[in-house]
Amino acid sequence: VAVDEALPADPKDRRKALEDTERELVDIWKRIRAKVDQGALSFESCDRKWCFCHAARPLCFPSADDASEDDLAAKSVKELRELCRARGLDSVVKRGQDARATLTARLSGG
């Protein structure tokens, strides 16, 4: 059952749906625990639009995501904005300014 789906009206079907969801959540937590046991660098950011991991990872492990000028140059403006937001930097660029250059400078400490 997805979050936005209604639970079945039949009590037996509802219980089964909830038990299935519980099993799935337990499995997810076991996989998270296994990643934690492997260490912080075992985590990988996902590409889900609704997920916060890609933005949170640099906040938790800044040295793992420190980017050189070359690394930053390879990123899209959207990725540079996300990195700025994740690091608590201003991600807004004034109209007429070069977005790539401005965001790269902020991320490089310039």
Secondary structure, DSSP 4 states (H G I P E B T S, - for coil): --TTSPPPSSHHHHHHHHHHHHHHHHHHHHHHHHHHHH-GGG------TT--HHHHHHHH-HHHH---HHHHHTS-HHHHHHHHHHTT------TTS-HHHHHHHHHTT-
